[in-house]
């Protein structure tokens, strides 16, 4: 009987660990997974409700300077990531597919790497054949600061779709599925075409 009760208690603990907790629960868990995953929430922002354009610039893993102000007029997808983040690795092929397919439509992609040094970021980019640059933000945090209000500091990955004015039109917290990202980009492109 004791053995049965012990097994039942262990099963209950295991099942309780499988329930989805919020970001706060994940942060408090102390499980050393080194990231707090987003909850999969996708938020759309109506054109009249959008905040000011995102003011983000920085140095890429290749040493080039990027300033989103130079990309005004284009729809931009920003993906916040780092190499040790399992959901970031899982979504990388989907981001590559969408970036490649929408390049001809003038959609630009920019990664924001929150933790890695140059070598770590470049290794990730080579492994997943990432066709777009990433700003390295580990030392300054300036890029995440520019995204405050749009990206929870610990919710990585997060993907933002910016309209042609540079304003956040959509946000996906956590791993973004390819079909979801395509839908978000299509919506913003259609909005721009109708304007």
C-alpha contacts under 8 A as a table, 3 or more apart, distances in Angstrom:
res1	aa1	res2	aa2	distance
1	X	4	X	5.05
1	X	5	X	6.28
2	X	5	X	5.08
2	X	6	X	6.06
3	X	6	X	5.09
3	X	7	X	6.17
4	X	7	X	5.13
4	X	8	X	6.08
5	X	8	X	4.97
5	X	9	X	6.08
6	X	9	X	5.12
6	X	10	X	6.14
7	X	10	X	5.04
7	X	11	X	6.08
8	X	11	X	5.08
8	X	12	X	6.18
9	X	12	X	5.08
9	X	13	X	6.28
10	X	13	X	5.15
10	X	14	X	6.17
11	X	14	X	5.00
11	X	15	X	6.09
12	X	15	X	5.15
12	X	16	X	6.08
13	X	16	X	5.11
13	X	17	X	6.26
14	X	17	X	5.18
14	X	18	X	6.63
15	X	18	X	5.12
15	X	19	X	6.95
16	X	19	X	5.62
21	X	24	X	7.78
21	X	25	X	5.49
21	X	26	X	6.44
22	X	25	X	5.26
22	X	26	X	6.36
22	X	39	X	7.06
23	X	26	X	5.10
23	X	27	X	6.16
23	X	36	X	6.39
23	X	37	X	7.18
23	X	38	X	6.93
23	X	39	X	7.49
23	X	155	X	7.53
24	X	27	X	5.11
24	X	28	X	6.20
25	X	28	X	5.18
25	X	29	X	6.07
26	X	29	X	5.13
26	X	30	X	7.77
26	X	36	X	6.04
26	X	37	X	7.90
27	X	30	X	6.78
27	X	36	X	6.25
32	X	35	X	7.99
33	X	36	X	7.95
34	X	84	X	7.63
34	X	85	X	7.25
35	X	85	X	6.22
35	X	154	X	6.95
35	X	155	X	7.39
35	X	156	X	6.61
36	X	154	X	5.75
36	X	155	X	5.33
36	X	156	X	6.35
37	X	87	X	7.41
37	X	154	X	7.89
37	X	155	X	5.39
37	X	156	X	5.66
37	X	157	X	6.80
37	X	173	X	7.76
37	X	174	X	5.42
37	X	175	X	7.91
38	X	41	X	7.37
38	X	155	X	5.09
38	X	156	X	6.46
38	X	157	X	6.90
38	X	158	X	7.20
38	X	173	X	4.51
38	X	174	X	3.71
38	X	175	X	7.30
39	X	173	X	6.03
39	X	174	X	5.79
40	X	172	X	6.44
40	X	173	X	5.13
40	X	174	X	5.01
40	X	175	X	6.64
40	X	176	X	7.36
41	X	171	X	7.95
41	X	172	X	5.78
41	X	173	X	5.38
41	X	174	X	7.50
42	X	170	X	7.17
42	X	171	X	5.56
42	X	172	X	4.38
42	X	173	X	6.48
43	X	170	X	5.51
43	X	171	X	5.10
43	X	172	X	6.48
44	X	169	X	6.00
44	X	170	X	4.45
44	X	171	X	6.63
45	X	49	X	6.26
45	X	50	X	6.09
45	X	168	X	7.19
45	X	169	X	4.97
45	X	170	X	5.85
46	X	49	X	5.31
46	X	50	X	6.52
46	X	169	X	6.95
47	X	50	X	5.60
47	X	169	X	7.12
50	X	167	X	6.21
50	X	168	X	6.41
50	X	169	X	6.82
51	X	167	X	6.21
51	X	168	X	7.10
52	X	166	X	7.81
52	X	167	X	5.89
53	X	165	X	6.30
53	X	166	X	4.44
53	X	167	X	4.20
53	X	168	X	7.29
54	X	68	X	7.50
54	X	146	X	6.69
54	X	147	X	6.89
54	X	166	X	5.70
54	X	167	X	5.93
54	X	168	X	7.38
55	X	67	X	7.89
55	X	68	X	6.60
55	X	69	X	6.85
55	X	146	X	6.08
56	X	67	X	6.05
56	X	68	X	5.70
56	X	69	X	7.69
56	X	142	X	7.92
56	X	143	X	5.82
56	X	146	X	5.79
56	X	147	X	7.84
57	X	65	X	7.32
57	X	66	X	5.36
57	X	67	X	4.12
57	X	68	X	6.17
57	X	135	X	7.78
57	X	143	X	6.95
58	X	65	X	5.71
58	X	66	X	5.52
58	X	67	X	6.67
58	X	135	X	5.59
58	X	136	X	7.14
58	X	137	X	7.73
58	X	143	X	7.31
59	X	62	X	7.84
59	X	63	X	5.65
59	X	64	X	5.46
59	X	65	X	4.60
59	X	66	X	6.23
59	X	135	X	5.30
59	X	136	X	6.22
60	X	63	X	5.12
60	X	64	X	5.26
60	X	65	X	6.33
60	X	66	X	7.09
60	X	133	X	6.13
60	X	134	X	5.16
60	X	135	X	4.16
60	X	136	X	5.70
61	X	64	X	7.51
61	X	118	X	5.21
61	X	121	X	6.47
61	X	122	X	6.34
61	X	133	X	7.24
61	X	134	X	6.23
61	X	135	X	6.47
61	X	136	X	6.20
62	X	118	X	7.78
62	X	122	X	7.90
62	X	133	X	7.83
66	X	135	X	7.56
67	X	70	X	5.69
67	X	71	X	7.39
68	X	71	X	5.08
68	X	72	X	6.87
68	X	166	X	7.50
69	X	72	X	5.55
69	X	166	X	7.63
71	X	74	X	5.82
71	X	76	X	7.78
71	X	166	X	7.96
72	X	75	X	7.91
72	X	164	X	5.60
72	X	165	X	5.56
72	X	166	X	5.98
73	X	164	X	4.30
73	X	165	X	6.11
73	X	166	X	7.89
74	X	106	X	6.17
74	X	107	X	6.04
74	X	108	X	6.87
74	X	163	X	7.15
74	X	164	X	4.68
74	X	165	X	7.77
75	X	106	X	7.11
75	X	107	X	5.00
75	X	108	X	6.36
75	X	161	X	7.20
75	X	162	X	5.70
75	X	163	X	4.98
75	X	164	X	4.88
75	X	166	X	7.58
75	X	185	X	7.83
75	X	188	X	7.28
75	X	189	X	7.06
76	X	107	X	5.69
76	X	108	X	4.73
76	X	109	X	5.63
76	X	110	X	7.45
76	X	161	X	5.80
76	X	162	X	5.01
76	X	163	X	6.76
76	X	164	X	7.48
76	X	166	X	7.47
77	X	107	X	7.42
77	X	108	X	6.23
77	X	109	X	4.71
77	X	110	X	6.32
77	X	159	X	6.95
77	X	160	X	5.67
77	X	161	X	4.55
77	X	162	X	6.20
78	X	109	X	5.96
78	X	110	X	5.00
78	X	111	X	5.64
78	X	112	X	7.04
78	X	159	X	5.55
78	X	160	X	5.04
78	X	161	X	6.39
78	X	162	X	7.71
79	X	109	X	7.75
79	X	110	X	6.44
79	X	111	X	4.73
79	X	112	X	6.00
79	X	157	X	6.91
79	X	158	X	5.87
79	X	159	X	4.39
79	X	160	X	6.47
80	X	111	X	5.85
80	X	112	X	4.61
80	X	113	X	5.98
80	X	114	X	7.03
80	X	156	X	6.22
80	X	157	X	5.25
80	X	158	X	5.21
80	X	159	X	6.26
81	X	85	X	7.14
81	X	88	X	5.83
81	X	111	X	6.99
81	X	112	X	6.14
81	X	113	X	5.07
81	X	114	X	6.30
81	X	156	X	5.83
81	X	157	X	5.06
81	X	158	X	7.32
82	X	85	X	5.74
82	X	88	X	6.80
82	X	113	X	5.17
82	X	114	X	5.89
82	X	115	X	5.81
82	X	116	X	6.23
82	X	121	X	7.37
82	X	156	X	7.89
82	X	157	X	7.99
83	X	86	X	7.88
83	X	88	X	7.06
83	X	89	X	7.01
83	X	116	X	6.92
83	X	120	X	6.91
83	X	121	X	6.66
83	X	124	X	5.98
84	X	88	X	7.93
84	X	89	X	7.89
85	X	88	X	5.20
85	X	89	X	6.52
85	X	156	X	7.46
85	X	157	X	7.76
86	X	89	X	5.17
86	X	90	X	6.25
87	X	90	X	4.87
87	X	91	X	6.13
87	X	157	X	6.80
87	X	174	X	7.18
87	X	175	X	5.52
88	X	91	X	5.34
88	X	92	X	6.11
88	X	156	X	7.50
88	X	157	X	5.77
88	X	175	X	6.72
89	X	92	X	5.28
89	X	93	X	7.99
90	X	93	X	7.15
90	X	175	X	7.47
91	X	94	X	5.35
91	X	95	X	6.33
91	X	175	X	5.83
91	X	176	X	6.38
91	X	177	X	6.89
91	X	178	X	7.98
92	X	95	X	5.14
92	X	96	X	6.18
92	X	128	X	6.50
92	X	130	X	7.69
93	X	96	X	5.05
93	X	97	X	6.20
93	X	128	X	6.66
94	X	97	X	5.14
94	X	98	X	6.29
94	X	177	X	6.70
94	X	178	X	4.88
95	X	98	X	5.24
95	X	99	X	5.97
95	X	178	X	6.86
96	X	99	X	5.13
96	X	100	X	6.02
96	X	128	X	7.92
96	X	129	X	7.48
96	X	130	X	5.89
96	X	131	X	6.74
97	X	100	X	5.26
97	X	101	X	6.11
97	X	178	X	7.77
98	X	101	X	5.11
98	X	102	X	5.98
98	X	178	X	6.93
98	X	181	X	7.54
98	X	182	X	6.65
99	X	102	X	5.42
99	X	103	X	5.96
99	X	107	X	7.45
99	X	108	X	7.31
99	X	109	X	6.46
99	X	131	X	7.44
99	X	132	X	7.75
100	X	103	X	5.48
100	X	131	X	7.43
101	X	104	X	7.10
102	X	105	X	5.14
102	X	106	X	6.76
102	X	107	X	5.65
103	X	106	X	5.30
103	X	107	X	5.43
103	X	108	X	6.74
104	X	107	X	7.45
108	X	132	X	7.99
109	X	132	X	5.88
109	X	133	X	7.48
110	X	132	X	6.10
110	X	133	X	5.55
110	X	134	X	5.48
110	X	135	X	7.37
111	X	132	X	7.40
111	X	133	X	6.15
111	X	134	X	3.95
111	X	135	X	6.09
112	X	134	X	5.29
112	X	135	X	4.92
112	X	136	X	6.27
112	X	137	X	6.69
112	X	143	X	7.12
113	X	116	X	6.49
113	X	121	X	7.35
113	X	134	X	6.28
113	X	135	X	6.01
113	X	136	X	4.99
113	X	137	X	5.69
113	X	138	X	6.99
114	X	136	X	6.58
114	X	137	X	4.95
114	X	138	X	4.82
114	X	141	X	7.30
114	X	144	X	7.67
115	X	136	X	7.73
115	X	137	X	6.83
115	X	138	X	4.44
115	X	139	X	7.94
116	X	119	X	7.75
116	X	120	X	5.43
116	X	121	X	5.66
116	X	136	X	7.20
116	X	138	X	6.23
117	X	120	X	5.40
117	X	121	X	6.18
117	X	136	X	7.30
117	X	138	X	7.25
118	X	121	X	5.28
118	X	122	X	6.02
118	X	136	X	7.48
119	X	122	X	5.19
119	X	123	X	6.07
120	X	123	X	5.19
120	X	124	X	6.37
121	X	124	X	5.24
121	X	125	X	6.23
121	X	136	X	7.97
122	X	125	X	4.95
122	X	126	X	6.11
123	X	126	X	5.15
123	X	127	X	6.07
124	X	127	X	5.08
124	X	128	X	6.24
125	X	128	X	5.46
125	X	129	X	5.56
125	X	130	X	4.88
125	X	131	X	7.97
126	X	129	X	4.91
126	X	130	X	6.69
127	X	130	X	7.99
130	X	133	X	7.82
135	X	143	X	7.93
136	X	139	X	7.84
137	X	140	X	5.66
137	X	141	X	5.09
137	X	142	X	6.56
137	X	143	X	6.04
137	X	144	X	7.43
138	X	141	X	5.90
140	X	143	X	7.91
141	X	144	X	5.46
141	X	145	X	6.19
142	X	145	X	4.94
142	X	146	X	6.17
143	X	146	X	4.99
143	X	147	X	6.43
144	X	147	X	4.96
144	X	148	X	6.28
144	X	151	X	7.41
144	X	153	X	6.94
145	X	148	X	5.16
147	X	150	X	5.43
147	X	151	X	5.74
148	X	151	X	5.76
148	X	152	X	7.06
148	X	153	X	7.62
149	X	152	X	7.07
150	X	168	X	7.69
150	X	171	X	7.56
151	X	155	X	7.07
151	X	158	X	6.69
152	X	155	X	5.33
153	X	156	X	7.87
155	X	158	X	6.45
155	X	173	X	6.79
155	X	174	X	6.86
156	X	173	X	7.48
156	X	174	X	6.22
157	X	173	X	6.64
157	X	174	X	5.00
157	X	175	X	6.08
158	X	171	X	7.17
158	X	172	X	5.72
158	X	173	X	4.67
158	X	174	X	5.45
158	X	175	X	7.20
158	X	176	X	7.90
159	X	171	X	5.72
159	X	172	X	5.16
159	X	173	X	6.66
159	X	174	X	7.83
159	X	176	X	7.13
160	X	168	X	6.49
160	X	169	X	7.50
160	X	170	X	5.68
160	X	171	X	4.52
160	X	172	X	6.49
161	X	168	X	5.96
161	X	169	X	5.66
161	X	170	X	5.10
161	X	171	X	6.46
161	X	184	X	7.23
161	X	185	X	6.83
161	X	188	X	7.88
162	X	165	X	7.52
162	X	166	X	5.15
162	X	167	X	5.08
162	X	168	X	4.51
162	X	169	X	5.33
162	X	170	X	7.08
163	X	166	X	5.25
163	X	167	X	5.44
163	X	168	X	6.50
163	X	169	X	5.89
163	X	188	X	6.25
163	X	192	X	7.61
164	X	167	X	7.45
164	X	192	X	7.12
168	X	171	X	7.38
169	X	188	X	7.21
170	X	184	X	6.84
172	X	175	X	7.56
172	X	176	X	6.22
173	X	176	X	7.49
176	X	180	X	6.64
176	X	181	X	6.47
177	X	180	X	5.28
177	X	181	X	6.29
178	X	181	X	5.21
178	X	182	X	6.12
179	X	182	X	5.11
179	X	183	X	6.20
180	X	183	X	5.14
180	X	184	X	6.28
181	X	184	X	5.08
181	X	185	X	6.13
182	X	185	X	5.20
182	X	186	X	5.96
183	X	186	X	5.06
183	X	187	X	6.12
184	X	187	X	5.19
184	X	188	X	6.44
185	X	188	X	5.24
185	X	189	X	6.09
186	X	189	X	5.07
186	X	190	X	6.01
187	X	190	X	5.16
187	X	191	X	6.16
188	X	191	X	4.96
188	X	192	X	6.19
189	X	192	X	5.07
189	X	193	X	6.16
190	X	193	X	5.02
190	X	194	X	6.18
191	X	194	X	5.24
191	X	195	X	6.33
192	X	195	X	5.20
